[in-house]
Amino acid sequence: MQRGVSVLAMMLALGLAGCGRPAATPSADTAPPQVRVARVGGEAQEARISGVGTVALRREAQLGFTSAGRIDRLPVNEGDRVHRGQLLAALDTTTVAADLARAQAERIRAAAEYQRADALLKQGWITRPRFDTAKANLDAAEANVRATSFQRGNAVVVSPGNGVVLARLAEPGQVVAAGTPVVVIGEEASGYVLRVPLADRDAVRVTRGAPARVTLAALGGETVTGQVVEVGGRAERATGTFIVEIALPADARLRSGEIGSASIATGGAALPVLKVPAAAVFSPRAGEGFVFVADGKRVRLRRVSVAEADDGGITVTGGIKPGEMVAVSRVDRLKDGMAIAPIGARE
């Protein structure tokens, strides 16, 4: 009986062993994934500052009347080209003409009174103070005529030079105060400039005469060469930026208000500029992004600072060094510390 129990136990053990699965063998699915990597390249480039600005005529004038009144004529519109001395606006001179006529009549009366007083003084019929009063009245009347004549002469606004009307700020029939601008004129002789606002840390590195490359969308993306002609002496109160003016070459297609981007040479020492393939950077936001740096056969997640992108890749300003390898494929499947099989490293 005991022998039968032993045989049964052995058979059960053999049966259980036969039902077990065979030992797992290595599979291709568990092997490290193949990931293409690229080497971070760098080249020395001239130190430059970039910015975006607007095109404007260098000299722009706001023109208005020296006296209050109602606008009678305003024969120009925005965009019109004007020449020196051309009428731009005129006030209704009805009131001014009446004032001038009144002042002239008063001068005639004061002049007659002065002549009578002079004759009577010579004959001894009046005192010297009375004569002086008549002389003062005549002087005041003549001054009033000059002032009224000046107002009438300045009841018109004429162009100070050849240029273009940039803004029309009033309409005929509108009553304006003395000194209120009614038109804005840009002088073509002053030439066009690109006005670029720069932060203080950048503005202090810019000097007059520095060369600049300007790209204008309105010219089909054409890049022209300009030169810095002015650096703002103080920051704009609203933005805290300094305005840098870049003189542009003469071109009939230029218009005030066009948008352009500028790259200004600062004259500093050449700086290394690092670039990585666009495929290596993911989750870019607010000047930052992420890459996977290949450290041997593992990848490490790295935060980097990024700048502009072009056909050569994305410029990296921090977070990575020249010569390091970055993953350029399967980046959406990689994880920090993950083992990989790097392939295709290229310069």
C-alpha atoms as one frame of an Amber mdcrd trajectory, in Angstrom:
protein
   0.000   0.000   0.000   2.788   2.341   0.898   4.531   1.521  -2.382   1.390
   2.475  -4.365   1.177   5.861  -2.644   4.782   6.615  -3.548   4.247   5.760
  -7.196   1.157   7.939  -7.312   3.042  10.889  -5.846   5.800  10.537  -8.439
   3.255  10.427 -11.266   1.535  13.570  -9.960   4.859  15.406  -9.767   5.760
  14.434 -13.319   2.310  15.545 -14.514   2.608  18.921 -12.884   6.054  19.410
 -14.376   4.692  18.548 -17.800   1.929  21.128 -17.486   4.351  24.041 -16.730
   5.331  26.554 -19.518   8.832  26.514 -20.986  11.331  29.200 -19.826  11.007
  32.571 -21.683  13.619  33.352 -24.301  14.790  36.898 -25.265  12.461  38.597
 -27.793  13.038  41.366 -30.309  10.281  43.362 -28.602  12.377  43.779 -25.442
  15.509  44.949 -27.282  16.400  48.695 -27.033  14.707  50.664 -29.843  16.828
  52.011 -32.643  16.939  55.798 -32.463  18.581  58.092 -34.978  20.841  60.668
 -33.339  22.614  63.790 -34.579  25.553  65.758 -33.289  24.997  69.322 -32.047
  26.908  71.637 -34.352  28.190  75.154 -33.755  29.746  77.939 -35.757  31.121
  81.352 -34.892  28.861  84.190 -35.964  29.092  87.937 -35.573  27.318  89.226
 -32.485  23.992  90.668 -33.592  20.750  91.950 -32.093  17.384  91.235 -33.671
  14.185  93.255 -33.476  10.959  94.079 -35.278   9.919  97.631 -36.137   7.895
  99.839 -38.469   8.900 101.902 -41.476   8.498 105.672 -41.220   9.817 108.839
 -42.793  12.569 110.142 -40.577  11.057 113.634 -40.321   7.329 113.833 -39.748
   5.605 117.113 -38.886   2.217 117.748 -37.292   0.847 120.962 -38.792  -1.929
 123.188 -37.443  -3.178 126.758 -37.257  -1.752 129.428 -34.962  -5.232 130.690
 -34.128  -8.601 129.153 -33.403 -11.264 129.017 -36.082 -13.516 126.947 -38.305
 -11.864 124.948 -41.080 -13.063 126.113 -44.481 -10.947 123.935 -46.759  -8.882
 120.765 -46.339  -8.139 119.659 -49.917  -5.668 116.807 -49.213  -6.193 113.203
 -48.177  -3.988 110.579 -46.568  -1.447 109.218 -49.022  -1.439 112.325 -51.247
   1.954 113.554 -52.384   2.421 117.296 -51.900   5.039 119.850 -52.878   6.594
 122.764 -51.012   4.159 125.645 -50.477   1.053 123.645 -51.457  -2.134 124.568
 -49.573  -3.067 121.882 -47.080  -5.824 123.538 -45.036  -7.481 126.949 -44.607
  -9.678 128.548 -41.968 -12.829 130.545 -42.590 -11.417 134.094 -42.552 -14.727
 135.926 -42.196 -14.168 136.737 -38.535 -10.457 137.399 -38.976 -11.124 139.732
 -41.901 -13.651 141.676 -39.824 -11.148 141.917 -36.967  -8.495 143.189 -39.373
 -10.843 145.816 -40.828 -11.716 146.981 -37.313  -8.050 147.184 -36.350  -7.177
 149.172 -39.481 -10.022 151.621 -38.819  -8.800 152.096 -35.272  -5.293 152.770
 -36.539  -6.607 155.484 -38.889  -8.503 157.148 -36.033  -5.466 156.937 -33.700
  -3.183 158.350 -36.414  -5.493 161.344 -36.937  -5.687 161.955 -33.192  -1.911
 161.810 -32.980  -1.488 164.365 -35.774  -3.917 166.785 -34.098  -2.204 166.356
 -30.748   1.178 167.009 -32.336  -0.039 170.231 -33.942  -1.697 171.442 -30.719
   1.398 170.632 -28.674   3.539 172.777 -30.974   1.089 175.636 -30.546   1.037
 175.178 -26.771  -2.662 174.331 -26.537  -2.234 170.885 -24.892   0.083 169.422
 -22.329   2.831 166.911 -23.000   1.003 164.021 -21.189  -1.982 164.394 -23.529
   0.322 164.148 -26.548   1.991 161.058 -25.083  -1.428 159.437 -24.666  -2.249
 160.016 -28.323   1.142 158.550 -29.319   0.534 155.455 -27.164  -2.911 154.932
 -28.673  -1.407 155.018 -32.171   1.292 152.517 -31.235  -1.315 150.150 -29.757
  -3.494 150.421 -32.876  -0.554 149.609 -35.153   0.382 146.605 -33.004  -3.197
 145.359 -33.175  -3.144 145.619 -36.987   0.095 143.623 -37.145  -1.301 140.900
 -34.846  -4.555 140.616 -36.806  -2.681 140.559 -40.115  -0.514 137.750 -38.757
  -3.615 135.758 -37.815  -5.071 136.238 -41.273  -1.814 135.265 -42.934  -1.635
 132.119 -40.830  -5.214 131.085 -41.433  -3.752 128.688 -43.987  -1.426 125.688
 -43.604   1.050 125.005 -46.409   3.470 122.137 -46.908   6.990 122.892 -45.614
   8.513 120.693 -48.324   7.918 117.856 -50.752   6.380 114.908 -48.976   3.360
 112.747 -48.374   0.261 113.229 -46.224   0.478 110.631 -43.467  -2.671 111.584
 -41.553  -5.664 113.881 -41.915  -6.792 114.731 -38.392  -9.701 117.108 -39.060
 -12.530 117.792 -41.488 -13.974 120.939 -43.138 -16.450 122.708 -40.886 -14.697
 121.538 -37.731 -13.770 124.209 -35.192 -10.208 123.777 -33.933  -8.194 125.466
 -31.229  -4.916 127.233 -31.876  -2.077 124.743 -32.266  -4.335 121.711 -32.841
  -2.750 119.445 -35.518  -4.926 119.011 -38.608  -2.527 117.138 -40.930   0.676
 115.120 -40.529   3.276 115.453 -43.285   6.297 113.250 -43.869   9.219 114.893
 -45.661  10.468 112.644 -48.462  13.862 114.357 -48.460  14.529 112.958 -44.987
  14.340 109.354 -46.273  12.729 106.272 -44.779  13.903 104.573 -41.607  12.955
 101.436 -39.707  12.171 102.306 -36.083  12.978  99.313 -33.879  12.212  99.269
 -30.123  14.963  97.545 -28.129  15.334  96.668 -24.464  17.936  98.644 -22.536
  20.373  95.696 -22.373  20.355  95.542 -26.185  20.202  99.273 -26.923  23.461
  99.945 -25.045  25.253  97.562 -27.434  24.115  99.435 -30.556  26.135 102.337
 -31.945  25.455 104.868 -34.677  26.786 103.745 -38.036  26.390 100.033 -37.256
  25.322  97.991 -40.303  21.999  96.179 -40.224  20.117  93.692 -42.367  16.431
  94.547 -42.778  13.786  92.174 -44.134  10.492  93.713 -45.252   7.416  91.575
 -45.873   5.913  94.321 -48.050   8.858  93.912 -50.435   8.255  90.177 -50.784
  10.630  89.254 -47.977  13.515  91.040 -49.657  16.487  91.789 -47.408  18.182
  95.179 -47.726  21.224  96.666 -46.028  20.735  99.656 -43.745  22.667 101.647
 -41.194  21.852 102.797 -37.684  21.452 106.584 -37.770  20.019 107.233 -34.317
  19.767 105.550 -30.924  17.116 106.861 -28.547  18.435 109.089 -25.785  15.819
 107.872 -23.293  13.327 105.049 -22.988   9.737 105.349 -24.126   7.607 105.923
 -21.046   4.874 103.537 -22.135   7.088 100.568 -23.043  10.459 101.166 -21.405
  12.222 100.495 -24.725  14.731 102.601 -26.664  13.947 103.429 -30.310  16.742
 102.658 -32.768  16.409 104.158 -36.270  17.904 102.317 -39.236  18.219 104.272
 -42.510  16.820 102.353 -45.488  17.842 102.583 -49.149  15.564 104.644 -51.382
  12.752 102.499 -52.787   9.465 103.654 -54.305   7.674 100.715 -52.639   8.390
 101.937 -49.117   5.439 103.260 -47.129   5.076 104.451 -43.556   3.689 101.717
 -41.342   5.216  98.726 -43.131   6.607  96.035 -40.824  10.217  94.893 -40.992
  12.633  92.777 -39.000  16.209  93.891 -38.416  19.437  92.157 -37.491  21.918
  94.733 -36.193  25.648  94.097 -35.867  26.929  95.097 -32.436  30.630  95.010
 -33.249  31.322  92.496 -30.468  33.454  89.373 -30.685  32.146  86.445 -32.732
  30.036  84.109 -30.624  29.417  80.375 -31.125  25.905  79.638 -32.348  24.568
  76.126 -31.711  21.991  74.470 -33.939  20.047  71.236 -33.609  17.725  69.582
 -36.150  14.140  70.745 -35.864  13.010  67.146 -35.266  15.021  66.988 -32.038
  13.098  69.720 -30.223   9.635  69.059 -28.818   7.151  70.938 -26.609   8.588
  74.384 -27.497   7.053  77.214 -25.524   8.088  80.763 -24.594  11.663  80.388
 -25.802  12.190  76.953 -24.236  11.886  73.359 -25.382  13.067  69.821 -24.632
  15.473  67.385 -26.269  16.684  63.879 -25.512  20.464  63.852 -25.209  22.036
  60.506 -26.090  24.455  59.645 -23.286  26.048  56.474 -24.528  23.198  54.010
 -25.055  20.682  55.871 -22.922  18.790  59.133 -23.439  18.416  61.903 -20.894
  15.663  64.517 -21.006  17.141  68.019 -21.205  15.479  71.463 -21.105  17.042
  73.905 -23.592  16.624  77.567 -24.538  15.693  78.052 -28.185  15.705  81.044
 -30.540  14.856  81.422 -34.215  14.524  78.520 -36.640  15.667  78.343 -40.258
  16.503  75.773 -42.898  19.617  74.780 -40.969  17.710  73.858 -37.816  16.785
  75.536 -34.542  19.235  77.834 -32.772  19.846  76.758 -29.169  21.093  79.414
 -26.765  21.474  77.330 -23.628  21.157  73.894 -22.042  23.374  71.951 -24.450
  27.004  71.853 -25.558  28.687  71.446 -28.952  29.407  67.827 -29.838  26.627
  66.295 -27.765  24.263  63.854 -29.457  20.512  64.426 -29.584  17.745  62.050
 -30.625  16.002  63.037 -33.865  13.584  60.134 -34.264  10.931  58.486 -32.062
  11.203  61.382 -29.610   7.502  61.008 -28.804   8.153  57.457 -27.531  11.291
  58.048 -25.522  11.506  58.473 -21.772  14.174  59.888 -19.498  16.836  57.234
 -18.838  15.532  54.883 -21.494  18.017  52.511 -23.192  18.382  52.952 -26.962
  20.399  51.674 -29.855  21.784  54.873 -31.447  22.187  54.856 -35.214  23.023
  57.287 -37.973  25.085  59.826 -36.034  25.958  62.653 -38.391  27.874  65.879
 -38.082
